Amino acid sequence: MIYDRANELAKEIAESDEYRRFCEAKERISDNETTVNLLKEYRKLQYKAQAAMVAGNTDNEIMESLQKLGELLQMNADASAYLIAEYQLNRMLGDIYKILADAIDVDLSMFED
């Protein structure tokens, strides 16, 4: 029963506007190797910055590179649309996870800012 509902939710997510916009944006960037590589580098820098923050460090060089690359990606309409769509999809999935966690009283406070 619970797995049936989970599968129904998965189907609804796959049919959602957020997922549709994400797929469309991903398709638009997929043919542009430069944009794809810039987005991969942006993601790597994000992970490095997060790892530094978790370790209690601030790597100004990484942060500066991340900011510059972010500004460059914002000037690319397809890359910008992809990042926005990705954010919106992740926000929806995060909201769903929070709803589920709240329903069973899972404490997520350690993940908050």
DRENTORKOL-3810 file (N, C-alpha, C; in nm, 4 decimals):
REM DRENTORKOL-3810
@n.u->0.0828; n.v->-0.1196; n.w->0.0000; ca.u->0.0000; ca.v->0.0000; ca.w->0.0000; c.u->0.0874; c.v->0.1262; c.w->0.0000
@n.u->0.1837; n.v->0.1329; n.w->0.0915; ca.u->0.2682; ca.v->0.2519; ca.w->0.0991; c.u->0.3531; c.v->0.2669; c.w->-0.0264
@n.u->0.3991; n.v->0.1548; n.w->-0.0813; ca.u->0.4800; ca.v->0.1610; ca.w->-0.2028; c.u->0.3954; c.v->0.2018; c.w->-0.3228
@n.u->0.2707; n.v->0.1628; n.w->-0.3218; ca.u->0.1798; ca.v->0.2059; ca.w->-0.4293; c.u->0.1655; c.v->0.3581; c.w->-0.4272
@n.u->0.1489; n.v->0.4125; n.w->-0.3086; ca.u->0.1362; ca.v->0.5588; ca.w->-0.2963; c.u->0.2664; c.v->0.6285; c.w->-0.3327
@n.u->0.3784; n.v->0.5690; n.w->-0.2949; ca.u->0.5081; ca.v->0.6268; ca.w->-0.3316; c.u->0.5240; c.v->0.6276; c.w->-0.4833
@n.u->0.4798; n.v->0.5204; n.w->-0.5470; ca.u->0.4855; ca.v->0.5154; ca.w->-0.6936; c.u->0.3917; c.v->0.6171; c.w->-0.7571
@n.u->0.2765; n.v->0.6398; n.w->-0.6956; ca.u->0.1841; ca.v->0.7430; ca.w->-0.7443; c.u->0.2486; c.v->0.8814; c.w->-0.7320
@n.u->0.3127; n.v->0.9057; n.w->-0.6187; ca.u->0.3813; ca.v->1.0335; ca.w->-0.5987; c.u->0.4928; c.v->1.0512; c.w->-0.7011
@n.u->0.5697; n.v->0.9455; n.w->-0.7241; ca.u->0.6774; ca.v->0.9519; ca.w->-0.8234; c.u->0.6215; c.v->0.9853; c.w->-0.9611
@n.u->0.5094; n.v->0.9276; n.w->-0.9953; ca.u->0.4453; ca.v->0.9552; ca.w->-1.1244; c.u->0.4016; c.v->1.1016; c.w->-1.1318
@n.u->0.3442; n.v->1.1514; n.w->-1.0235; ca.u->0.3013; ca.v->1.2918; ca.w->-1.0213; c.u->0.4206; c.v->1.3869; c.w->-1.0308
@n.u->0.5296; n.v->1.3517; n.w->-0.9654; ca.u->0.6504; ca.v->1.4341; ca.w->-0.9749; c.u->0.7003; c.v->1.4344; c.w->-1.1193
@n.u->0.7019; n.v->1.3180; n.w->-1.1824; ca.u->0.7478; ca.v->1.3077; ca.w->-1.3215; c.u->0.6581; c.v->1.3859; c.w->-1.4169
@n.u->0.5336; n.v->1.4096; n.w->-1.3781; ca.u->0.4398; ca.v->1.4856; ca.w->-1.4604; c.u->0.4284; c.v->1.6321; c.w->-1.4188
@n.u->0.5047; n.v->1.6723; n.w->-1.3174; ca.u->0.4948; ca.v->1.8089; ca.w->-1.2640; c.u->0.5571; c.v->1.9121; c.w->-1.3576
@n.u->0.5128; n.v->2.0358; n.w->-1.3423; ca.u->0.5703; ca.v->2.1466; ca.w->-1.4189; c.u->0.7181; c.v->2.1637; c.w->-1.3877
@n.u->0.7537; n.v->2.1457; n.w->-1.2609; ca.u->0.8932; ca.v->2.1619; ca.w->-1.2207; c.u->0.9833; c.v->2.0623; c.w->-1.2941
@n.u->0.9393; n.v->1.9384; n.w->-1.2996; ca.u->1.0196; ca.v->1.8364; ca.w->-1.3667; c.u->1.0208; c.v->1.8584; c.w->-1.5176
@n.u->0.9076; n.v->1.8958; n.w->-1.5730; ca.u->0.8993; ca.v->1.9227; ca.w->-1.7172; c.u->0.9932; c.v->2.0365; c.w->-1.7558
@n.u->0.9912; n.v->2.1465; n.w->-1.6775; ca.u->1.0802; ca.v->2.2597; ca.w->-1.7064; c.u->1.2268; c.v->2.2192; c.w->-1.6930
@n.u->1.2581; n.v->2.1378; n.w->-1.5919; ca.u->1.3947; ca.v->2.0905; ca.w->-1.5734; c.u->1.4401; c.v->2.0093; c.w->-1.6949
@n.u->1.3565; n.v->1.9174; n.w->-1.7406; ca.u->1.3923; ca.v->1.8332; ca.w->-1.8558; c.u->1.4108; c.v->1.9171; c.w->-1.9822
@n.u->1.3233; n.v->2.0146; n.w->-2.0017; ca.u->1.3356; ca.v->2.1022; ca.w->-2.1185; c.u->1.4646; c.v->2.1826; c.w->-2.1132
@n.u->1.4961; n.v->2.2365; n.w->-1.9965; ca.u->1.6189; ca.v->2.3156; ca.w->-1.9807; c.u->1.7423; c.v->2.2279; c.w->-1.9985
@n.u->1.7363; n.v->2.1069; n.w->-1.9456; ca.u->1.8484; ca.v->2.0136; ca.w->-1.9599; c.u->1.8697; c.v->1.9780; c.w->-2.1066
@n.u->1.7620; n.v->1.9589; n.w->-2.1794; ca.u->1.7712; ca.v->1.9268; ca.w->-2.3220; c.u->1.8346; c.v->2.0425; c.w->-2.4000
@n.u->1.7979; n.v->2.1666; n.w->-2.3636; ca.u->1.8519; ca.v->2.2827; ca.w->-2.4345; c.u->2.0026; c.v->2.2964; c.w->-2.4157
@n.u->2.0526; n.v->2.2615; n.w->-2.2989; ca.u->2.1968; ca.v->2.2775; ca.w->-2.2760; c.u->2.2769; c.v->2.1567; c.w->-2.3232
@n.u->2.2118; n.v->2.0428; n.w->-2.3401; ca.u->2.2852; ca.v->1.9183; ca.w->-2.3648; c.u->2.3678; c.v->1.9197; c.w->-2.4935
@n.u->2.3281; n.v->1.9995; n.w->-2.5913; ca.u->2.4019; ca.v->2.0046; ca.w->-2.7172; c.u->2.5204; c.v->2.1014; c.w->-2.7145
@n.u->2.5294; n.v->2.1811; n.w->-2.6096; ca.u->2.6357; ca.v->2.2799; ca.w->-2.6004; c.u->2.7411; c.v->2.2306; c.w->-2.5009
@n.u->2.8478; n.v->2.1744; n.w->-2.5538; ca.u->2.9512; ca.v->2.1139; ca.w->-2.4709; c.u->3.0156; c.v->2.2152; c.w->-2.3757
@n.u->3.0322; n.v->2.3375; n.w->-2.4224; ca.u->3.0932; ca.v->2.4412; ca.w->-2.3379; c.u->3.0058; c.v->2.4695; c.w->-2.2167
@n.u->2.8759; n.v->2.4842; n.w->-2.2398; ca.u->2.7831; ca.v->2.5114; ca.w->-2.1296; c.u->2.7803; c.v->2.3948; c.w->-2.0325
@n.u->2.7756; n.v->2.2732; n.w->-2.0849; ca.u->2.7748; ca.v->2.1545; ca.w->-1.9990; c.u->2.9019; c.v->2.1508; c.w->-1.9135
@n.u->3.0160; n.v->2.1776; n.w->-1.9731; ca.u->3.1423; ca.v->2.1765; ca.w->-1.8987; c.u->3.1483; c.v->2.2869; c.w->-1.7939
@n.u->3.0953; n.v->2.4046; n.w->-1.8273; ca.u->3.0911; ca.v->2.5138; ca.w->-1.7294; c.u->3.0020; c.v->2.4761; c.w->-1.6114
@n.u->2.8892; n.v->2.4141; n.w->-1.6396; ca.u->2.7992; ca.v->2.3715; ca.w->-1.5319; c.u->2.8637; c.v->2.2633; c.w->-1.4456
@n.u->2.9386; n.v->2.1726; n.w->-1.5070; ca.u->3.0098; ca.v->2.0696; ca.w->-1.4303; c.u->3.1142; c.v->2.1342; c.w->-1.3391
@n.u->3.1867; n.v->2.2304; n.w->-1.3929; ca.u->3.2875; ca.v->2.3003; ca.w->-1.3122; c.u->3.2215; c.v->2.3786; c.w->-1.1990
@n.u->3.1091; n.v->2.4404; n.w->-1.2277; ca.u->3.0341; ca.v->2.5147; ca.w->-1.1260; c.u->2.9932; c.v->2.4208; c.w->-1.0128
@n.u->2.9441; n.v->2.3027; n.w->-1.0479; ca.u->2.9019; ca.v->2.2034; ca.w->-0.9489; c.u->3.0218; c.v->2.1586; c.w->-0.8641
@n.u->3.1359; n.v->2.1347; n.w->-0.9274; ca.u->3.2565; ca.v->2.0934; ca.w->-0.8540; c.u->3.2968; c.v->2.2012; c.w->-0.7531
@n.u->3.2924; n.v->2.3261; n.w->-0.7984; ca.u->3.3277; ca.v->2.4359; ca.w->-0.7079; c.u->3.2284; c.v->2.4462; c.w->-0.5928
@n.u->3.1005; n.v->2.4225; n.w->-0.6207; ca.u->3.0002; ca.v->2.4252; ca.w->-0.5135; c.u->3.0325; c.v->2.3190; c.w->-0.4086
@n.u->3.0656; n.v->2.1981; n.w->-0.4537; ca.u->3.0983; ca.v->2.0905; ca.w->-0.3598; c.u->3.2226; c.v->2.1253; c.w->-0.2785
@n.u->3.3232; n.v->2.1815; n.w->-0.3439; ca.u->3.4452; ca.v->2.2200; ca.w->-0.2728; c.u->3.4154; c.v->2.3273; c.w->-0.1681
@n.u->3.3330; n.v->2.4247; n.w->-0.2047; ca.u->3.2970; ca.v->2.5311; ca.w->-0.1117; c.u->3.2185; c.v->2.4747; c.w->0.0070
@n.u->3.1262; n.v->2.3831; n.w->-0.0199; ca.u->3.0492; ca.v->2.3213; ca.w->0.0879; c.u->3.1386; c.v->2.2388; c.w->0.1789
@n.u->3.2309; n.v->2.1650; n.w->0.1200; ca.u->3.3226; ca.v->2.0838; ca.w->0.2002; c.u->3.4082; c.v->2.1727; c.w->0.2896
@n.u->3.4544; n.v->2.2840; n.w->0.2361; ca.u->3.5344; ca.v->2.3774; ca.w->0.3156; c.u->3.4519; c.v->2.4342; c.w->0.4310
@n.u->3.3259; n.v->2.4667; n.w->0.4036; ca.u->3.2398; ca.v->2.5222; ca.w->0.5079; c.u->3.2143; c.v->2.4194; c.w->0.6180
@n.u->3.1911; n.v->2.2948; n.w->0.5784; ca.u->3.1687; ca.v->2.1881; ca.w->0.6761; c.u->3.2924; c.v->2.1701; c.w->0.7631
@n.u->3.4081; n.v->2.1849; n.w->0.7025; ca.u->3.5339; ca.v->2.1717; ca.w->0.7763; c.u->3.5645; c.v->2.2956; c.w->0.8597
@n.u->3.4799; n.v->2.3980; n.w->0.8485; ca.u->3.5010; ca.v->2.5195; ca.w->0.9256; c.u->3.5977; c.v->2.6165; c.w->0.8614
@n.u->3.6247; n.v->2.5972; n.w->0.7338; ca.u->3.7171; ca.v->2.6838; ca.w->0.6618; c.u->3.6417; c.v->2.7655; c.w->0.5577
@n.u->3.7001; n.v->2.8760; n.w->0.5219; ca.u->3.6486; ca.v->2.9548; ca.w->0.4106; c.u->3.7620; c.v->2.9695; c.w->0.3114
@n.u->3.7432; n.v->2.9127; n.w->0.1953; ca.u->3.8448; ca.v->2.9215; ca.w->0.0911; c.u->3.8044; c.v->3.0353; c.w->-0.0029
@n.u->3.8681; n.v->3.1504; n.w->0.0164; ca.u->3.8315; ca.v->3.2690; ca.w->-0.0609; c.u->3.8538; c.v->3.2500; c.w->-0.2107
@n.u->3.9544; n.v->3.1735; n.w->-0.2459; ca.u->3.9831; ca.v->3.1494; ca.w->-0.3872; c.u->3.8686; c.v->3.0704; c.w->-0.4534
@n.u->3.8225; n.v->2.9675; n.w->-0.3849; ca.u->3.7107; ca.v->2.8888; ca.w->-0.4378; c.u->3.5851; c.v->2.9747; c.w->-0.4457
@n.u->3.5595; n.v->3.0517; n.w->-0.3419; ca.u->3.4400; ca.v->3.1366; ca.w->-0.3403; c.u->3.4439; c.v->3.2398; c.w->-0.4532
@n.u->3.5599; n.v->3.2975; n.w->-0.4770; ca.u->3.5742; ca.v->3.3951; ca.w->-0.5843; c.u->3.5532; c.v->3.3283; c.w->-0.7209
@n.u->3.6114; n.v->3.2111; n.w->-0.7396; ca.u->3.5931; ca.v->3.1375; ca.w->-0.8653; c.u->3.4467; c.v->3.0993; c.w->-0.8846
@n.u->3.3829; n.v->3.0580; n.w->-0.7779; ca.u->3.2416; ca.v->3.0207; ca.w->-0.7832; c.u->3.1552; c.v->3.1403; c.w->-0.8218
@n.u->3.1850; n.v->3.2545; n.w->-0.7638; ca.u->3.1090; ca.v->3.3753; ca.w->-0.7947; c.u->3.1284; c.v->3.4162; c.w->-0.9409
@n.u->3.2518; n.v->3.4160; n.w->-0.9878; ca.u->3.2792; ca.v->3.4550; ca.w->-1.1263; c.u->3.2134; c.v->3.3599; c.w->-1.2253
@n.u->3.2227; n.v->3.2305; n.w->-1.1978; ca.u->3.1606; ca.v->3.1327; ca.w->-1.2864; c.u->3.0086; c.v->3.1448; c.w->-1.2821
@n.u->2.9542; n.v->3.1715; n.w->-1.1655; ca.u->2.8101; ca.v->3.1936; ca.w->-1.1521; c.u->2.7635; c.v->3.3131; c.w->-1.2339
@n.u->2.8400; n.v->3.4199; n.w->-1.2316; ca.u->2.8060; ca.v->3.5390; ca.w->-1.3104; c.u->2.8111; c.v->3.5085; c.w->-1.4598
@n.u->2.9107; n.v->3.4318; n.w->-1.5002; ca.u->2.9226; ca.v->3.3921; ca.w->-1.6404; c.u->2.8027; c.v->3.3072; c.w->-1.6831
@n.u->2.7634; n.v->3.2126; n.w->-1.5986; ca.u->2.6499; ca.v->3.1263; ca.w->-1.6305; c.u->2.5187; c.v->3.2041; c.w->-1.6352
@n.u->2.5056; n.v->3.3073; n.w->-1.5533; ca.u->2.3836; ca.v->3.3893; ca.w->-1.5540; c.u->2.3674; c.v->3.4642; c.w->-1.6855
@n.u->2.4784; n.v->3.4932; n.w->-1.7513; ca.u->2.4708; ca.v->3.5638; ca.w->-1.8795; c.u->2.4305; c.v->3.4709; c.w->-1.9932
@n.u->2.4392; n.v->3.3404; n.w->-1.9703; ca.u->2.3982; ca.v->3.2414; ca.w->-2.0690; c.u->2.2530; c.v->3.2042; c.w->-2.0382
@n.u->2.1610; n.v->3.2416; n.w->-2.1264; ca.u->2.0180; ca.v->3.2223; ca.w->-2.1002; c.u->1.9832; c.v->3.0762; c.w->-2.0751
@n.u->2.0395; n.v->2.9846; n.w->-2.1525; ca.u->2.0086; ca.v->2.8425; ca.w->-2.1352; c.u->2.0641; c.v->2.7885; c.w->-2.0041
@n.u->2.1860; n.v->2.8263; n.w->-1.9698; ca.u->2.2464; ca.v->2.7808; ca.w->-1.8442; c.u->2.1697; c.v->2.8376; c.w->-1.7251
@n.u->2.1322; n.v->2.9633; n.w->-1.7342; ca.u->2.0559; ca.v->3.0271; ca.w->-1.6275; c.u->1.9202; c.v->2.9590; c.w->-1.6094
@n.u->1.8518; n.v->2.9307; n.w->-1.7205; ca.u->1.7223; ca.v->2.8620; ca.w->-1.7138; c.u->1.7378; c.v->2.7230; c.w->-1.6530
@n.u->1.8466; n.v->2.6550; n.w->-1.6881; ca.u->1.8726; ca.v->2.5221; ca.w->-1.6320; c.u->1.8921; c.v->2.5306; c.w->-1.4803
@n.u->1.9746; n.v->2.6233; n.w->-1.4350; ca.u->2.0004; ca.v->2.6360; ca.w->-1.2916; c.u->1.8736; c.v->2.6712; c.w->-1.2148
@n.u->1.7916; n.v->2.7580; n.w->-1.2711; ca.u->1.6651; ca.v->2.7947; ca.w->-1.2067; c.u->1.5723; c.v->2.6739; c.w->-1.2002
@n.u->1.5602; n.v->2.6014; n.w->-1.3117; ca.u->1.4731; ca.v->2.4836; ca.w->-1.3153; c.u->1.5223; c.v->2.3766; c.w->-1.2177
@n.u->1.6534; n.v->2.3584; n.w->-1.2123; ca.u->1.7110; ca.v->2.2604; ca.w->-1.1203; c.u->1.6810; c.v->2.2993; c.w->-0.9758
@n.u->1.6957; n.v->2.4271; n.w->-0.9448; ca.u->1.6671; ca.v->2.4764; ca.w->-0.8102; c.u->1.5212; c.v->2.4531; c.w->-0.7741
@n.u->1.4303; n.v->2.4856; n.w->-0.8658; ca.u->1.2875; ca.v->2.4703; ca.w->-0.8384; c.u->1.2498; c.v->2.3239; c.w->-0.8176
@n.u->1.3075; n.v->2.2345; n.w->-0.8978; ca.u->1.2813; ca.v->2.0914; ca.w->-0.8800; c.u->1.3355; c.v->2.0436; c.w->-0.7452
@n.u->1.4572; n.v->2.0830; n.w->-0.7128; ca.u->1.5159; ca.v->2.0431; ca.w->-0.5845; c.u->1.4392; c.v->2.1006; c.w->-0.4663
@n.u->1.3882; n.v->2.2222; n.w->-0.4814; ca.u->1.3076; ca.v->2.2820; ca.w->-0.3741; c.u->1.1808; c.v->2.2006; c.w->-0.3525
@n.u->1.1140; n.v->2.1618; n.w->-0.4620; ca.u->0.9931; ca.v->2.0811; ca.w->-0.4512; c.u->1.0242; c.v->1.9476; c.w->-0.3828
@n.u->1.1310; n.v->1.8809; n.w->-0.4259; ca.u->1.1677; ca.v->1.7527; ca.w->-0.3661; c.u->1.2037; c.v->1.7695; c.w->-0.2182
@n.u->1.2715; n.v->1.8776; n.w->-0.1844; ca.u->1.3040; ca.v->1.9057; ca.w->-0.0450; c.u->1.1797; c.v->1.9302; c.w->0.0387
@n.u->1.0839; n.v->2.0022; n.w->-0.0174; ca.u->0.9572; ca.v->2.0262; ca.w->0.0526; c.u->0.8839; c.v->1.8941; c.w->0.0782
@n.u->0.8843; n.v->1.8074; n.w->-0.0220; ca.u->0.8183; ca.v->1.6774; ca.w->-0.0067; c.u->0.8872; c.v->1.5965; c.w->0.1025
@n.u->1.0188; n.v->1.5964; n.w->0.1018; ca.u->1.0923; ca.v->1.5237; ca.w->0.2052; c.u->1.0607; c.v->1.5805; c.w->0.3435
@n.u->1.0529; n.v->1.7121; n.w->0.3547; ca.u->1.0219; ca.v->1.7744; ca.w->0.4833; c.u->0.8826; c.v->1.7352; c.w->0.5302
@n.u->0.7862; n.v->1.7341; n.w->0.4392; ca.u->0.6498; ca.v->1.6927; ca.w->0.4746; c.u->0.6509; c.v->1.5499; c.w->0.5293
@n.u->0.7222; n.v->1.4614; n.w->0.4608; ca.u->0.7300; ca.v->1.3222; ca.w->0.5053; c.u->0.8016; c.v->1.3115; c.w->0.6399
@n.u->0.9120; n.v->1.3835; n.w->0.6545; ca.u->0.9879; ca.v->1.3789; ca.w->0.7798; c.u->0.9062; c.v->1.4336; c.w->0.8961
@n.u->0.8328; n.v->1.5419; n.w->0.8720; ca.u->0.7486; ca.v->1.5994; ca.w->0.9770; c.u->0.6384; c.v->1.5021; c.w->1.0182
@n.u->0.5855; n.v->1.4270; n.w->0.9218; ca.u->0.4763; ca.v->1.3338; ca.w->0.9501; c.u->0.5200; c.v->1.2217; c.w->1.0440
@n.u->0.6479; n.v->1.1887; n.w->1.0418; ca.u->0.6964; ca.v->1.0812; ca.w->1.1292; c.u->0.7913; c.v->1.1348; c.w->1.2361
@n.u->0.7891; n.v->1.2666; n.w->1.2537; ca.u->0.8651; ca.v->1.3332; ca.w->1.3600; c.u->1.0146; c.v->1.3086; c.w->1.3512
@n.u->1.0699; n.v->1.3247; n.w->1.2293; ca.u->1.2141; ca.v->1.3171; ca.w->1.2100; c.u->1.2689; c.v->1.4585; c.w->1.2241
@n.u->1.3681; n.v->1.4768; n.w->1.3078; ca.u->1.4256; ca.v->1.6079; ca.w->1.3334; c.u->1.5275; c.v->1.6417; c.w->1.2255
@n.u->1.4955; n.v->1.7430; n.w->1.1444; ca.u->1.5862; ca.v->1.7871; ca.w->1.0371; c.u->1.6576; c.v->1.9170; c.w->1.0739
@n.u->1.6501; n.v->1.9596; n.w->1.1993; ca.u->1.7058; ca.v->2.0886; ca.w->1.2376; c.u->1.8549; c.v->2.0986; c.w->1.2145
@n.u->1.9247; n.v->1.9858; n.w->1.2145; ca.u->2.0691; ca.v->1.9932; ca.w->1.1940; c.u->2.1021; c.v->2.0310; c.w->1.0495
@n.u->2.0045; n.v->2.0235; n.w->0.9578; ca.u->2.0281; ca.v->2.0585; ca.w->0.8181; c.u->1.9917; c.v->2.2024; c.w->0.7862
@n.u->1.9326; n.v->2.2711; n.w->0.8821; ca.u->1.8926; ca.v->2.4099; ca.w->0.8603; c.u->2.0114; c.v->2.5024; c.w->0.8787
@n.u->2.0024; n.v->2.6216; n.w->0.8162; ca.u->2.1107; ca.v->2.7221; ca.w->0.8274; c.u->2.1213; c.v->2.7766; c.w->0.9664
END
